[in-house]
Amino acid sequence: MVAIAPVTNTNLAKNYDNILEIDVKGHKTLDDVNEADFKALSIGISTVTPSAQETSETNYFWAGRGTAETDTPAKTVQYTFAGKRSLGDPAQEFVDDKFLKVGDALKTLVRITDFNTGKTIFAIASIGSPVGFGGNANASATFSGVLKIDGMPWLVKPGADVIELNDESTTPFPTKGLPFHPALDRSKPSTGGVTATTPASKA
């Protein structure tokens, strides 16, 4: 009989521990990050799909004896989200309002927090393909859109006192610091972007 090794890797990351938030005040520069009002795309959201489409160049040089060398000078990073329309949710209302908008009216700040690792991304994003309803007459309205990252995002790792850029260079924190997710305490479980409230005790 062949012995089957026990499964030991149970420390699997959960998707809901990655929180996507948008600035519902619509700031369009990272200089205004401390003025942002970040609200989570969480209620009603059932799927989030990150992607990083690369622009790459393949070269063949004499010095490399004709073997391939690949360079990736740019990436298009985006987060596609979809689910059901939740009326009154501030993040969904902000996205739904962009259905007819174009240009800079689609841009806002985003904060993406990974509670699995403690990493936080701050960036400017364009809200692409916002859709606030659709489907059969007897079904719940669908909701979807895409956060398309504009320019160079800021990445902050746990314990770091500098911002890491996507070319591995760094820049100092803004003078006012950075508005990290208020629940970014790795000793506490994630709430999936939903703010938990404690009922007041009865007298």
C-alpha positions in Angstrom: 0.0 0.0 0.0 1.3 3.4 -0.9 1.5 5.8 2.0 -0.2 9.2 1.4 1.4 12.1 3.1 -0.9 14.2 5.2 -1.8 17.7 3.9 0.2 20.2 5.9 -0.2 23.4 3.9 -3.4 24.7 5.4 -2.3 28.3 5.6 -4.1 29.2 2.4 -4.7 32.9 1.5 -8.3 34.0 1.3 -9.5 36.2 -1.6 -11.8 38.3 0.7 -8.7 39.4 2.6 -7.8 41.6 -0.3 -9.8 44.8 0.1 -10.4 47.2 -2.9 -11.4 50.7 -1.9 -12.2 53.8 -4.0 -12.1 57.4 -3.0 -15.8 58.5 -3.3 -14.6 62.2 -3.2 -13.0 61.7 -6.6 -9.5 63.0 -5.9 -7.2 62.5 -8.9 -3.7 62.9 -7.5 -1.7 61.0 -4.9 -0.8 64.3 -3.3 -4.4 64.3 -2.0 -4.3 60.8 -0.6 -4.9 62.0 3.0 -8.0 63.9 1.9 -9.6 60.8 0.3 -12.7 59.1 1.6 -12.0 55.4 0.8 -15.0 53.1 0.6 -14.7 49.4 0.1 -16.0 47.6 -3.0 -17.2 44.7 -0.9 -21.0 44.6 -0.3 -22.6 42.8 -3.3 -19.2 41.9 -4.8 -18.7 38.2 -5.5 -15.6 38.2 -7.8 -12.5 40.2 -8.2 -9.9 39.4 -10.9 -6.5 41.2 -10.9 -4.5 41.2 -14.1 -1.2 42.7 -15.3 -1.0 42.8 -19.1 2.7 43.2 -20.0 4.3 45.1 -22.8 7.5 43.2 -23.6 10.3 43.2 -26.1 12.3 40.2 -27.1 15.8 40.9 -28.5 18.6 38.7 -29.9 22.1 40.0 -29.7 25.5 38.8 -30.9 26.9 39.1 -27.4 24.3 36.6 -26.2 25.0 34.2 -29.1 21.6 34.9 -30.5 19.6 33.7 -27.5 16.5 35.6 -26.5 16.5 38.5 -24.0 13.1 39.7 -22.8 12.5 43.2 -21.4 9.2 44.3 -19.8 9.2 48.1 -19.9 5.5 48.5 -19.0 2.4 46.8 -17.5 -1.3 47.6 -17.6 -2.6 46.6 -14.2 -6.3 46.4 -13.6 -8.9 44.8 -11.1 -12.1 43.6 -12.6 -15.0 43.3 -10.1 -18.5 41.9 -10.5 -21.5 40.9 -8.4 -25.0 42.2 -7.5 -26.2 45.8 -7.3 -26.5 47.0 -3.7 -28.5 50.2 -3.5 -27.1 52.8 -1.1 -23.7 51.3 -0.8 -21.3 54.4 -1.2 -18.7 52.6 -3.4 -21.3 51.1 -5.7 -23.2 54.4 -6.0 -19.9 56.2 -7.0 -19.2 53.6 -9.7 -22.8 53.5 -11.0 -22.7 57.3 -11.4 -19.8 56.9 -13.9 -21.8 55.0 -16.5 -22.1 58.0 -18.9 -18.9 59.8 -17.8 -15.7 60.1 -19.9 -12.1 61.3 -19.4 -11.0 62.6 -16.1 -14.5 62.2 -14.6 -13.8 58.4 -14.5 -10.6 58.8 -12.4 -10.2 58.6 -8.6 -7.8 57.3 -6.0 -7.8 53.7 -4.9 -6.4 51.8 -1.9 -5.8 48.1 -2.2 -5.0 46.3 1.1 -3.8 42.7 1.3 -4.5 41.5 4.8 -2.7 38.3 4.0 0.6 40.1 3.8 0.0 43.6 5.1 0.9 45.2 1.8 -1.0 48.3 0.7 -1.2 49.9 -2.7 -2.2 53.5 -3.3 -2.9 54.5 -6.9 -4.9 56.6 -9.3 -7.4 54.5 -11.3 -9.9 55.0 -14.1 -13.2 53.3 -13.6 -13.8 51.3 -16.8 -17.0 49.7 -18.1 -19.2 50.6 -15.0 -22.5 48.7 -15.2 -25.2 49.1 -12.6 -27.9 46.7 -13.8 -28.6 43.9 -16.3 -30.0 40.4 -16.6 -33.4 38.8 -16.5 -36.5 40.7 -15.4 -37.0 38.3 -12.4 -33.3 38.4 -11.3 -31.3 40.7 -9.1 -29.5 43.5 -11.0 -25.9 42.8 -11.8 -23.0 45.2 -11.1 -19.5 45.3 -12.5 -16.6 47.5 -13.5 -12.8 47.6 -13.8 -10.3 49.6 -11.9 -7.5 50.5 -14.4 -4.4 51.7 -12.6 -3.1 55.0 -14.1 0.6 55.8 -13.8 3.0 54.6 -11.1 1.3 53.1 -8.0 2.7 53.3 -4.5 3.4 50.1 -2.6 4.0 50.0 1.1 5.1 46.8 2.8 4.7 46.1 6.6 7.3 47.9 8.7 8.6 50.0 5.7 9.1 53.7 6.2 9.4 54.4 2.4 7.1 54.0 -0.6 8.2 51.4 -3.1 7.7 52.2 -6.8 7.2 49.7 -9.6 10.8 50.1 -10.8 12.1 49.2 -7.2 13.1 52.8 -6.5 11.6 54.4 -3.4 10.2 57.7 -2.3 9.5 59.1 1.2 6.1 59.1 2.8 4.1 62.3 2.5 4.5 64.7 5.4 1.1 63.7 6.8 1.9 60.0 6.5 -0.4 57.6 4.7 -4.0 56.7 5.5 -3.8 52.9 5.9 -6.9 50.8 6.3 -8.0 51.4 9.9 -8.3 47.6 10.5 -4.7 46.9 9.3 -3.8 45.0 12.4 -2.5 41.5 11.4 -3.5 40.2 14.8 -7.1 40.7 14.0 -9.2 38.8 11.4 -10.4 40.6 8.3 -14.0 41.9 8.0 -14.0 41.6 4.2 -14.1 45.4 3.9 -17.3 45.7 6.0 -17.0 47.9 9.0 -18.0 46.0 12.2 -19.9 47.8 14.9 -20.2 46.8 18.5 -23.8 47.3 20.0 -24.0 49.7 22.9 -24.5 48.0 26.2 -27.9 48.3 27.8 -28.1 50.3 31.0 
